[in-house]
Amino acid sequence: MAIQWFPGHMHLTRKAIGERIKDIDVVIELLDARLPGSSSNPLLAELTAHKPTLKVLNKQDLADPGRTGAWLAWYNARADTSAIALDASDAAPARRLIDACRQLAPNRRGLSKPMRVLICGIPNVGKSTLINTLSRKTQAKTGDEAGITKQEQRIVLDDDFYLWDTPGMLWPRIIVPESGLRLAASGAMGRNAYEEEEVVLELLAYLKQHYAPLIDARYKLGLDAEAIAARHDEELLELIAKKRGAVMSGGRLNMQKAAEIVLTDLRGAALGRLTLETVPEFEAWLAAGQLQ
Ligand code: GDP
């Protein structure tokens, strides 16, 4: 089963962004640092009229630091784009985000008009968390009595820095079925959109190649990386089910329960910090997609 995204709001989102974008100086696209390519919106550049864009790799606390560095370098190499990594609940880097936006639109410095920034992201990427963090940060910093002015979807972050929340809903870039399954594993989709066991089998297929020691450390399978990589995905899930006591009455293994355990461990970083796609993998998907 390939996970499908039904962009029911696509038309409305396109229209709403289109109406807003002419007044915007910089676009922030919030991405999941564990899947930066798949969590991006495929039409964002077009929808935002190719405005300068800051890619924010959020949830960096859950992602593999080495891979995050490679993704940042990839985005930073593009014209009119820069990238930073964040943990949306951590207030410290909020200032970096504001500074990075100002650098993307330097010609605005000294102008009397405030800087206007549009923040976008697929559901669950952490947009509300980041907006809350930024709002609190500015409130604490400026000591502004009125606090945060929230009018419609506009948030005043500094005297001359306005943040607009995107109207509508953005959808992710699912080029290959793996993208959809890994997005589901990361928690980007509602539970009704996928089968846990299928998602976890694909996840294990990836993890056993890239993060076998983390699987062994978490589930104490007593297997080295090579032995883990050689197991079938189903076999690995069975081993995890046994270790975790995911057994039904009559002794049959409860694979559904085992799948839920793995998903909870992944999402809470109990498995460790990991990233589910690399730049070369994503580039290969893009190239193949263009051939279709
Ligand atoms: P939104 O749908 O984009 O507004 O996403 P939310 O702000 O509601 O965040 C979705 C989930 O991700 C929530 O459970 C947040 O607590 C969590 N979250 C958001 N940002 C981070 C982050 O940087 N690190 C971690 N570990 N969790 C985050």
py3Dmol code that shows the C-alpha trace and the ligand (Angstrom):
import py3Dmol

protein = """\
ATOM      1  CA  MET A   1       0.000   0.000   0.000  1.00  0.00           C
ATOM      2  CA  ALA A   2       1.426   3.374  -0.936  1.00  0.00           C
ATOM      3  CA  ILE A   3       0.493   6.128   1.450  1.00  0.00           C
ATOM      4  CA  GLN A   4      -1.534   8.746  -0.332  1.00  0.00           C
ATOM      5  CA  TRP A   5      -1.878  12.342   0.634  1.00  0.00           C
ATOM      6  CA  PHE A   6      -5.209  13.805  -0.302  1.00  0.00           C
ATOM      7  CA  PRO A   7      -4.633  17.513  -0.751  1.00  0.00           C
ATOM      8  CA  GLY A   8      -8.248  18.468  -0.285  1.00  0.00           C
ATOM      9  CA  HIS A   9      -7.210  21.959   0.729  1.00  0.00           C
ATOM     10  CA  MET A  10      -4.718  22.359  -2.078  1.00  0.00           C
ATOM     11  CA  HIS A  11      -6.768  24.795  -4.100  1.00  0.00           C
ATOM     12  CA  LEU A  12      -7.682  26.950  -1.095  1.00  0.00           C
ATOM     13  CA  THR A  13      -4.108  26.984   0.183  1.00  0.00           C
ATOM     14  CA  ARG A  14      -2.766  27.987  -3.196  1.00  0.00           C
ATOM     15  CA  LYS A  15      -5.264  30.810  -3.435  1.00  0.00           C
ATOM     16  CA  ALA A  16      -4.684  32.054   0.110  1.00  0.00           C
ATOM     17  CA  ILE A  17      -0.882  32.035  -0.177  1.00  0.00           C
ATOM     18  CA  GLY A  18      -1.173  33.694  -3.575  1.00  0.00           C
ATOM     19  CA  GLU A  19      -3.129  36.575  -2.089  1.00  0.00           C
ATOM     20  CA  ARG A  20      -0.712  37.065   0.797  1.00  0.00           C
ATOM     21  CA  ILE A  21       2.638  36.518  -0.920  1.00  0.00           C
ATOM     22  CA  LYS A  22       2.990  39.851  -2.675  1.00  0.00           C
ATOM     23  CA  ASP A  23       3.570  41.587   0.667  1.00  0.00           C
ATOM     24  CA  ILE A  24       6.033  39.024   1.991  1.00  0.00           C
ATOM     25  CA  ASP A  25       9.809  39.542   2.102  1.00  0.00           C
ATOM     26  CA  VAL A  26      10.978  36.099   3.247  1.00  0.00           C
ATOM     27  CA  VAL A  27       9.342  32.674   3.469  1.00  0.00           C
ATOM     28  CA  ILE A  28      10.235  30.290   6.285  1.00  0.00           C
ATOM     29  CA  GLU A  29       9.638  26.646   5.451  1.00  0.00           C
ATOM     30  CA  LEU A  30       9.650  24.482   8.523  1.00  0.00           C
ATOM     31  CA  LEU A  31      10.911  20.954   7.770  1.00  0.00           C
ATOM     32  CA  ASP A  32      11.317  17.839   9.860  1.00  0.00           C
ATOM     33  CA  ALA A  33      15.088  17.379  10.299  1.00  0.00           C
ATOM     34  CA  ARG A  34      14.545  13.603  10.173  1.00  0.00           C
ATOM     35  CA  LEU A  35      13.099  13.825   6.633  1.00  0.00           C
ATOM     36  CA  PRO A  36      13.887  17.247   5.227  1.00  0.00           C
ATOM     37  CA  GLY A  37      13.144  16.360   1.614  1.00  0.00           C
ATOM     38  CA  SER A  38       9.919  14.448   2.132  1.00  0.00           C
ATOM     39  CA  SER A  39       8.536  16.933   4.666  1.00  0.00           C
ATOM     40  CA  SER A  40       8.917  19.826   2.229  1.00  0.00           C
ATOM     41  CA  ASN A  41       6.063  20.983   0.064  1.00  0.00           C
ATOM     42  CA  PRO A  42       6.722  20.211  -3.604  1.00  0.00           C
ATOM     43  CA  LEU A  43       5.121  23.416  -4.864  1.00  0.00           C
ATOM     44  CA  LEU A  44       6.333  25.839  -2.239  1.00  0.00           C
ATOM     45  CA  ALA A  45       8.743  27.792  -4.465  1.00  0.00           C
ATOM     46  CA  GLU A  46       6.009  28.250  -7.011  1.00  0.00           C
ATOM     47  CA  LEU A  47       3.303  29.040  -4.453  1.00  0.00           C
ATOM     48  CA  THR A  48       5.515  31.657  -2.820  1.00  0.00           C
ATOM     49  CA  ALA A  49       6.606  33.262  -6.087  1.00  0.00           C
ATOM     50  CA  HIS A  50      10.250  32.241  -5.544  1.00  0.00           C
ATOM     51  CA  LYS A  51      10.736  34.635  -2.620  1.00  0.00           C
ATOM     52  CA  PRO A  52      13.935  34.192  -0.552  1.00  0.00           C
ATOM     53  CA  THR A  53      13.394  31.177   1.676  1.00  0.00           C
ATOM     54  CA  LEU A  54      14.754  30.130   5.029  1.00  0.00           C
ATOM     55  CA  LYS A  55      14.585  26.359   5.513  1.00  0.00           C
ATOM     56  CA  VAL A  56      14.276  25.566   9.193  1.00  0.00           C
ATOM     57  CA  LEU A  57      15.139  21.952  10.010  1.00  0.00           C
ATOM     58  CA  ASN A  58      13.044  21.511  13.108  1.00  0.00           C
ATOM     59  CA  LYS A  59      13.190  18.640  15.633  1.00  0.00           C
ATOM     60  CA  GLN A  60      16.958  18.584  15.274  1.00  0.00           C
ATOM     61  CA  ASP A  61      17.058  17.085  18.764  1.00  0.00           C
ATOM     62  CA  LEU A  62      15.603  13.887  17.249  1.00  0.00           C
ATOM     63  CA  ALA A  63      17.772  13.865  14.100  1.00  0.00           C
ATOM     64  CA  ASP A  64      21.215  12.468  13.312  1.00  0.00           C
ATOM     65  CA  PRO A  65      23.557  15.481  13.723  1.00  0.00           C
ATOM     66  CA  GLY A  66      25.929  14.457  10.911  1.00  0.00           C
ATOM     67  CA  ARG A  67      23.083  14.109   8.448  1.00  0.00           C
ATOM     68  CA  THR A  68      21.541  17.391   9.573  1.00  0.00           C
ATOM     69  CA  GLY A  69      24.864  19.075   8.733  1.00  0.00           C
ATOM     70  CA  ALA A  70      24.775  17.574   5.225  1.00  0.00           C
ATOM     71  CA  TRP A  71      21.187  18.733   4.653  1.00  0.00           C
ATOM     72  CA  LEU A  72      22.015  22.266   5.844  1.00  0.00           C
ATOM     73  CA  ALA A  73      24.966  22.442   3.458  1.00  0.00           C
ATOM     74  CA  TRP A  74      22.757  21.227   0.598  1.00  0.00           C
ATOM     75  CA  TYR A  75      20.139  23.906   1.199  1.00  0.00           C
ATOM     76  CA  ASN A  76      22.680  26.639   1.897  1.00  0.00           C
ATOM     77  CA  ALA A  77      24.299  26.016  -1.487  1.00  0.00           C
ATOM     78  CA  ARG A  78      21.151  27.239  -3.239  1.00  0.00           C
ATOM     79  CA  ALA A  79      20.568  30.791  -4.383  1.00  0.00           C
ATOM     80  CA  ASP A  80      18.146  32.834  -2.286  1.00  0.00           C
ATOM     81  CA  THR A  81      17.938  30.067   0.301  1.00  0.00           C
ATOM     82  CA  SER A  82      19.520  29.583   3.651  1.00  0.00           C
ATOM     83  CA  ALA A  83      19.011  26.921   6.269  1.00  0.00           C
ATOM     84  CA  ILE A  84      19.297  26.530  10.014  1.00  0.00           C
ATOM     85  CA  ALA A  85      18.468  23.656  12.370  1.00  0.00           C
ATOM     86  CA  LEU A  86      16.384  24.138  15.504  1.00  0.00           C
ATOM     87  CA  ASP A  87      14.515  22.532  18.297  1.00  0.00           C
ATOM     88  CA  ALA A  88      11.275  24.505  18.258  1.00  0.00           C
ATOM     89  CA  SER A  89      10.766  24.286  21.972  1.00  0.00           C
ATOM     90  CA  ASP A  90      14.189  25.768  22.703  1.00  0.00           C
ATOM     91  CA  ALA A  91      14.012  29.551  22.903  1.00  0.00           C
ATOM     92  CA  ALA A  92      17.714  30.217  22.444  1.00  0.00           C
ATOM     93  CA  PRO A  93      17.915  29.890  18.658  1.00  0.00           C
ATOM     94  CA  ALA A  94      14.863  32.064  18.047  1.00  0.00           C
ATOM     95  CA  ARG A  95      17.090  35.092  17.576  1.00  0.00           C
ATOM     96  CA  ARG A  96      19.099  33.206  14.961  1.00  0.00           C
ATOM     97  CA  LEU A  97      15.944  32.693  12.974  1.00  0.00           C
ATOM     98  CA  ILE A  98      15.114  36.389  12.972  1.00  0.00           C
ATOM     99  CA  ASP A  99      18.701  37.278  12.023  1.00  0.00           C
ATOM    100  CA  ALA A 100      18.739  34.694   9.220  1.00  0.00           C
ATOM    101  CA  CYS A 101      15.557  36.212   7.758  1.00  0.00           C
ATOM    102  CA  ARG A 102      17.057  39.694   7.859  1.00  0.00           C
ATOM    103  CA  GLN A 103      20.135  38.450   6.026  1.00  0.00           C
ATOM    104  CA  LEU A 104      17.979  36.937   3.292  1.00  0.00           C
ATOM    105  CA  ALA A 105      16.401  40.315   2.590  1.00  0.00           C
ATOM    106  CA  PRO A 106      19.255  42.720   3.344  1.00  0.00           C
ATOM    107  CA  ASN A 107      17.924  45.462   1.131  1.00  0.00           C
ATOM    108  CA  ARG A 108      15.105  45.936   3.611  1.00  0.00           C
ATOM    109  CA  ARG A 109      17.469  47.260   6.264  1.00  0.00           C
ATOM    110  CA  GLY A 110      16.888  50.883   6.997  1.00  0.00           C
ATOM    111  CA  LEU A 111      13.498  50.873   5.352  1.00  0.00           C
ATOM    112  CA  SER A 112      10.706  52.108   7.495  1.00  0.00           C
ATOM    113  CA  LYS A 113       8.422  49.231   6.587  1.00  0.00           C
ATOM    114  CA  PRO A 114       8.599  46.181   8.832  1.00  0.00           C
ATOM    115  CA  MET A 115      10.021  42.926   7.589  1.00  0.00           C
ATOM    116  CA  ARG A 116       7.221  40.551   6.678  1.00  0.00           C
ATOM    117  CA  VAL A 117       7.796  36.830   6.939  1.00  0.00           C
ATOM    118  CA  LEU A 118       5.467  33.965   6.052  1.00  0.00           C
ATOM    119  CA  ILE A 119       5.906  30.722   7.970  1.00  0.00           C
ATOM    120  CA  CYS A 120       4.856  27.481   6.264  1.00  0.00           C
ATOM    121  CA  GLY A 121       5.051  23.788   7.013  1.00  0.00           C
ATOM    122  CA  ILE A 122       3.205  20.507   6.682  1.00  0.00           C
ATOM    123  CA  PRO A 123       1.031  19.468   9.648  1.00  0.00           C
ATOM    124  CA  ASN A 124       2.859  18.296  12.782  1.00  0.00           C
ATOM    125  CA  VAL A 125       6.192  19.717  11.734  1.00  0.00           C
ATOM    126  CA  GLY A 126       6.158  21.979  14.806  1.00  0.00           C
ATOM    127  CA  LYS A 127       4.808  25.277  13.495  1.00  0.00           C
ATOM    128  CA  SER A 128       2.628  26.077  16.501  1.00  0.00           C
ATOM    129  CA  THR A 129       5.425  25.149  18.897  1.00  0.00           C
ATOM    130  CA  LEU A 130       7.864  27.418  17.084  1.00  0.00           C
ATOM    131  CA  ILE A 131       5.413  30.306  16.882  1.00  0.00           C
ATOM    132  CA  ASN A 132       4.738  29.988  20.609  1.00  0.00           C
ATOM    133  CA  THR A 133       8.441  29.871  21.383  1.00  0.00           C
ATOM    134  CA  LEU A 134       9.176  32.876  19.199  1.00  0.00           C
ATOM    135  CA  SER A 135       6.302  34.822  20.707  1.00  0.00           C
ATOM    136  CA  ARG A 136       7.412  34.121  24.264  1.00  0.00           C
ATOM    137  CA  LYS A 137      11.012  34.909  23.443  1.00  0.00           C
ATOM    138  CA  THR A 138      10.189  38.283  22.013  1.00  0.00           C
ATOM    139  CA  GLN A 139       7.805  39.047  24.796  1.00  0.00           C
ATOM    140  CA  ALA A 140      10.462  38.294  27.391  1.00  0.00           C
ATOM    141  CA  LYS A 141      13.134  40.163  25.514  1.00  0.00           C
ATOM    142  CA  THR A 142      11.328  43.370  24.733  1.00  0.00           C
ATOM    143  CA  GLY A 143       9.265  43.421  27.875  1.00  0.00           C
ATOM    144  CA  ASP A 144       6.527  44.864  25.766  1.00  0.00           C
ATOM    145  CA  GLU A 145       3.553  45.492  27.976  1.00  0.00           C
ATOM    146  CA  ALA A 146       1.051  44.637  25.340  1.00  0.00           C
ATOM    147  CA  GLY A 147       2.929  41.436  24.715  1.00  0.00           C
ATOM    148  CA  ILE A 148       2.271  39.756  21.471  1.00  0.00           C
ATOM    149  CA  THR A 149      -0.159  41.289  19.137  1.00  0.00           C
ATOM    150  CA  LYS A 150      -2.011  38.510  17.460  1.00  0.00           C
ATOM    151  CA  GLN A 151      -4.282  39.814  14.807  1.00  0.00           C
ATOM    152  CA  GLU A 152      -5.764  37.248  12.489  1.00  0.00           C
ATOM    153  CA  GLN A 153      -2.672  35.214  11.664  1.00  0.00           C
ATOM    154  CA  ARG A 154      -0.107  37.979  12.101  1.00  0.00           C
ATOM    155  CA  ILE A 155       2.332  37.858  14.979  1.00  0.00           C
ATOM    156  CA  VAL A 156       4.468  40.872  15.827  1.00  0.00           C
ATOM    157  CA  LEU A 157       7.865  39.563  16.879  1.00  0.00           C
ATOM    158  CA  ASP A 158       9.823  42.788  16.984  1.00  0.00           C
ATOM    159  CA  ASP A 159       8.932  46.399  16.243  1.00  0.00           C
ATOM    160  CA  ASP A 160       9.886  45.797  12.655  1.00  0.00           C
ATOM    161  CA  PHE A 161       9.394  42.067  12.220  1.00  0.00           C
ATOM    162  CA  TYR A 162       6.021  40.541  11.452  1.00  0.00           C
ATOM    163  CA  LEU A 163       5.385  36.858  11.104  1.00  0.00           C
ATOM    164  CA  TRP A 164       2.386  35.563   9.204  1.00  0.00           C
ATOM    165  CA  ASP A 165       1.117  32.061   9.723  1.00  0.00           C
ATOM    166  CA  THR A 166       0.262  30.311   6.447  1.00  0.00           C
ATOM    167  CA  PRO A 167      -3.347  30.124   5.629  1.00  0.00           C
ATOM    168  CA  GLY A 168      -4.498  26.645   4.670  1.00  0.00           C
ATOM    169  CA  MET A 169      -2.658  23.388   4.856  1.00  0.00           C
ATOM    170  CA  LEU A 170       0.477  22.275   3.063  1.00  0.00           C
ATOM    171  CA  TRP A 171       1.111  18.727   1.935  1.00  0.00           C
ATOM    172  CA  PRO A 172       4.430  16.829   1.872  1.00  0.00           C
ATOM    173  CA  ARG A 173       6.498  15.681  -1.082  1.00  0.00           C
ATOM    174  CA  ILE A 174       5.880  11.978  -1.478  1.00  0.00           C
ATOM    175  CA  ILE A 175       7.914  10.926  -4.487  1.00  0.00           C
ATOM    176  CA  VAL A 176       8.353   7.261  -3.662  1.00  0.00           C
ATOM    177  CA  PRO A 177       6.256   5.020  -1.393  1.00  0.00           C
ATOM    178  CA  GLU A 178       9.105   4.990   1.172  1.00  0.00           C
ATOM    179  CA  SER A 179       8.685   8.748   1.665  1.00  0.00           C
ATOM    180  CA  GLY A 180       5.058   8.276   2.678  1.00  0.00           C
ATOM    181  CA  LEU A 181       5.828   5.366   4.976  1.00  0.00           C
ATOM    182  CA  ARG A 182       8.691   7.205   6.689  1.00  0.00           C
ATOM    183  CA  LEU A 183       6.599  10.348   7.097  1.00  0.00           C
ATOM    184  CA  ALA A 184       3.989   8.166   8.746  1.00  0.00           C
ATOM    185  CA  ALA A 185       6.663   6.665  11.014  1.00  0.00           C
ATOM    186  CA  SER A 186       7.807  10.154  12.030  1.00  0.00           C
ATOM    187  CA  GLY A 187       4.287  11.027  13.149  1.00  0.00           C
ATOM    188  CA  ALA A 188       3.434  13.410  10.314  1.00  0.00           C
ATOM    189  CA  MET A 189       0.121  11.719   9.544  1.00  0.00           C
ATOM    190  CA  GLY A 190      -3.044  10.853  11.388  1.00  0.00           C
ATOM    191  CA  ARG A 191      -3.200   7.273  12.658  1.00  0.00           C
ATOM    192  CA  ASN A 192      -5.992   6.353  10.292  1.00  0.00           C
ATOM    193  CA  ALA A 193      -3.838   7.084   7.255  1.00  0.00           C
ATOM    194  CA  TYR A 194      -1.576   4.047   7.566  1.00  0.00           C
ATOM    195  CA  GLU A 195      -1.063   0.524   8.885  1.00  0.00           C
ATOM    196  CA  GLU A 196       1.417   0.545  11.765  1.00  0.00           C
ATOM    197  CA  GLU A 197       2.884  -2.838  10.916  1.00  0.00           C
ATOM    198  CA  GLU A 198       3.555  -1.944   7.300  1.00  0.00           C
ATOM    199  CA  VAL A 199       5.121   1.353   8.321  1.00  0.00           C
ATOM    200  CA  VAL A 200       7.361  -0.334  10.878  1.00  0.00           C
ATOM    201  CA  LEU A 201       8.500  -3.091   8.508  1.00  0.00           C
ATOM    202  CA  GLU A 202       9.657  -0.454   6.030  1.00  0.00           C
ATOM    203  CA  LEU A 203      11.241   1.498   8.887  1.00  0.00           C
ATOM    204  CA  LEU A 204      13.162  -1.575  10.049  1.00  0.00           C
ATOM    205  CA  ALA A 205      14.270  -2.247   6.469  1.00  0.00           C
ATOM    206  CA  TYR A 206      15.906   1.182   6.523  1.00  0.00           C
ATOM    207  CA  LEU A 207      17.194   1.166  10.080  1.00  0.00           C
ATOM    208  CA  LYS A 208      18.843  -2.242   9.748  1.00  0.00           C
ATOM    209  CA  GLN A 209      20.975  -0.859   6.898  1.00  0.00           C
ATOM    210  CA  HIS A 210      21.774   2.502   8.482  1.00  0.00           C
ATOM    211  CA  TYR A 211      21.352   2.272  12.244  1.00  0.00           C
ATOM    212  CA  ALA A 212      21.675  -1.423  13.167  1.00  0.00           C
ATOM    213  CA  PRO A 213      23.636  -0.717  16.400  1.00  0.00           C
ATOM    214  CA  LEU A 214      20.764   1.458  17.645  1.00  0.00           C
ATOM    215  CA  ILE A 215      18.281  -1.386  17.102  1.00  0.00           C
ATOM    216  CA  ASP A 216      20.508  -3.757  19.007  1.00  0.00           C
ATOM    217  CA  ALA A 217      21.096  -1.290  21.832  1.00  0.00           C
ATOM    218  CA  ARG A 218      17.392  -0.608  22.279  1.00  0.00           C
ATOM    219  CA  TYR A 219      16.028  -4.150  22.030  1.00  0.00           C
ATOM    220  CA  LYS A 220      19.065  -6.059  23.336  1.00  0.00           C
ATOM    221  CA  LEU A 221      18.923  -8.572  20.501  1.00  0.00           C
ATOM    222  CA  GLY A 222      22.549  -9.568  21.020  1.00  0.00           C
ATOM    223  CA  LEU A 223      23.258  -9.300  17.298  1.00  0.00           C
ATOM    224  CA  ASP A 224      25.992  -7.368  15.548  1.00  0.00           C
ATOM    225  CA  ALA A 225      25.222  -4.934  12.739  1.00  0.00           C
ATOM    226  CA  GLU A 226      25.867  -7.497  10.042  1.00  0.00           C
ATOM    227  CA  ALA A 227      23.577 -10.068  11.636  1.00  0.00           C
ATOM    228  CA  ILE A 228      20.820  -7.472  12.006  1.00  0.00           C
ATOM    229  CA  ALA A 229      21.162  -6.351   8.392  1.00  0.00           C
ATOM    230  CA  ALA A 230      20.909  -9.980   7.262  1.00  0.00           C
ATOM    231  CA  ARG A 231      17.568 -10.585   9.010  1.00  0.00           C
ATOM    232  CA  HIS A 232      14.282 -10.173   7.190  1.00  0.00           C
ATOM    233  CA  ASP A 233      12.253  -7.209   8.384  1.00  0.00           C
ATOM    234  CA  GLU A 234       9.484  -9.509   9.666  1.00  0.00           C
ATOM    235  CA  GLU A 235      12.037 -11.569  11.583  1.00  0.00           C
ATOM    236  CA  LEU A 236      13.404  -8.440  13.249  1.00  0.00           C
ATOM    237  CA  LEU A 237       9.933  -7.364  14.289  1.00  0.00           C
ATOM    238  CA  GLU A 238       9.321 -10.862  15.680  1.00  0.00           C
ATOM    239  CA  LEU A 239      12.529 -10.681  17.702  1.00  0.00           C
ATOM    240  CA  ILE A 240      11.467  -7.291  19.063  1.00  0.00           C
ATOM    241  CA  ALA A 241       7.989  -8.657  19.894  1.00  0.00           C
ATOM    242  CA  LYS A 242       9.564 -11.530  21.851  1.00  0.00           C
ATOM    243  CA  LYS A 243      11.961  -9.252  23.717  1.00  0.00           C
ATOM    244  CA  ARG A 244       9.170  -6.874  24.596  1.00  0.00           C
ATOM    245  CA  GLY A 245       6.653  -9.524  25.596  1.00  0.00           C
ATOM    246  CA  ALA A 246       4.260  -8.553  22.810  1.00  0.00           C
ATOM    247  CA  VAL A 247       2.461 -11.892  22.911  1.00  0.00           C
ATOM    248  CA  MET A 248      -1.241 -12.714  22.582  1.00  0.00           C
ATOM    249  CA  SER A 249      -3.110 -15.319  24.569  1.00  0.00           C
ATOM    250  CA  GLY A 250      -2.153 -18.682  23.114  1.00  0.00           C
ATOM    251  CA  GLY A 251       1.430 -17.508  22.693  1.00  0.00           C
ATOM    252  CA  ARG A 252       1.183 -15.959  19.242  1.00  0.00           C
ATOM    253  CA  LEU A 253       3.314 -12.867  18.738  1.00  0.00           C
ATOM    254  CA  ASN A 254       1.424  -9.600  18.707  1.00  0.00           C
ATOM    255  CA  MET A 255       3.027  -7.872  15.745  1.00  0.00           C
ATOM    256  CA  GLN A 256       0.689  -4.898  15.946  1.00  0.00           C
ATOM    257  CA  LYS A 257       1.757  -4.262  19.536  1.00  0.00           C
ATOM    258  CA  ALA A 258       5.429  -4.662  18.581  1.00  0.00           C
ATOM    259  CA  ALA A 259       4.954  -2.156  15.752  1.00  0.00           C
ATOM    260  CA  GLU A 260       3.410   0.348  18.162  1.00  0.00           C
ATOM    261  CA  ILE A 261       6.366  -0.084  20.530  1.00  0.00           C
ATOM    262  CA  VAL A 262       8.853   0.647  17.744  1.00  0.00           C
ATOM    263  CA  LEU A 263       6.911   3.727  16.604  1.00  0.00           C
ATOM    264  CA  THR A 264       6.753   5.100  20.134  1.00  0.00           C
ATOM    265  CA  ASP A 265      10.483   4.504  20.543  1.00  0.00           C
ATOM    266  CA  LEU A 266      11.249   6.202  17.250  1.00  0.00           C
ATOM    267  CA  ARG A 267       9.114   9.264  17.945  1.00  0.00           C
ATOM    268  CA  GLY A 268      10.389   9.735  21.464  1.00  0.00           C
ATOM    269  CA  ALA A 269      14.025   9.264  20.369  1.00  0.00           C
ATOM    270  CA  ALA A 270      14.351   6.189  22.610  1.00  0.00           C
ATOM    271  CA  LEU A 271      16.043   4.532  19.631  1.00  0.00           C
ATOM    272  CA  GLY A 272      18.509   7.410  19.440  1.00  0.00           C
ATOM    273  CA  ARG A 273      18.857  10.321  17.072  1.00  0.00           C
ATOM    274  CA  LEU A 274      18.254   9.253  13.513  1.00  0.00           C
ATOM    275  CA  THR A 275      17.432  10.667  10.113  1.00  0.00           C
ATOM    276  CA  LEU A 276      15.376   8.684   7.649  1.00  0.00           C
ATOM    277  CA  GLU A 277      16.693  10.085   4.372  1.00  0.00           C
ATOM    278  CA  THR A 278      20.031  11.362   3.128  1.00  0.00           C
ATOM    279  CA  VAL A 279      20.738  14.040   0.542  1.00  0.00           C
ATOM    280  CA  PRO A 280      21.963  11.491  -2.077  1.00  0.00           C
ATOM    281  CA  GLU A 281      18.875   9.310  -1.545  1.00  0.00           C
ATOM    282  CA  PHE A 282      16.595  12.291  -1.959  1.00  0.00           C
ATOM    283  CA  GLU A 283      18.456  13.532  -5.039  1.00  0.00           C
ATOM    284  CA  ALA A 284      18.093  10.085  -6.609  1.00  0.00           C
ATOM    285  CA  TRP A 285      14.312  10.154  -5.950  1.00  0.00           C
ATOM    286  CA  LEU A 286      14.060  13.621  -7.454  1.00  0.00           C
ATOM    287  CA  ALA A 287      15.987  12.574 -10.562  1.00  0.00           C
ATOM    288  CA  ALA A 288      13.848   9.456 -11.005  1.00  0.00           C
ATOM    289  CA  GLY A 289      10.682  11.501 -10.470  1.00  0.00           C
ATOM    290  CA  GLN A 290      11.663  13.885 -13.223  1.00  0.00           C
ATOM    291  CA  LEU A 291      12.073  11.012 -15.651  1.00  0.00           C
ATOM    292  CA  GLN A 292       8.508   9.818 -15.133  1.00  0.00           C
TER     293      GLN A 292
END
"""
ligand_1 = """\
28
GDP
P 2.128 21.918 13.888
O 1.014 21.026 13.430
O 3.130 22.132 12.792
O 1.677 23.213 14.493
O 2.929 21.093 14.982
P 2.992 21.236 16.579
O 3.684 22.507 16.974
O 1.650 20.989 17.129
O 3.988 20.038 16.938
C 3.685 18.685 16.644
C 4.383 17.794 17.656
O 5.812 17.898 17.518
C 4.088 18.187 19.106
O 3.978 16.999 19.846
C 5.327 18.966 19.529
O 5.570 18.903 20.910
C 6.414 18.254 18.755
N 7.560 19.130 18.453
C 7.521 20.335 17.839
N 8.769 20.825 17.681
C 9.613 19.926 18.215
C 11.048 19.853 18.327
O 11.803 20.719 17.878
N 11.539 18.725 18.917
C 10.745 17.724 19.376
N 11.321 16.661 19.945
N 9.408 17.760 19.277
C 8.847 18.837 18.698
"""
view = py3Dmol.view(width=600, height=400)
view.addModel(protein, "pdb")
view.setStyle({"model": 0}, {"cartoon": {"style": "trace"}})
view.addModel(ligand_1, "xyz")
view.setStyle({"model": 1}, {"stick": {}})
view.zoomTo()
view.show()
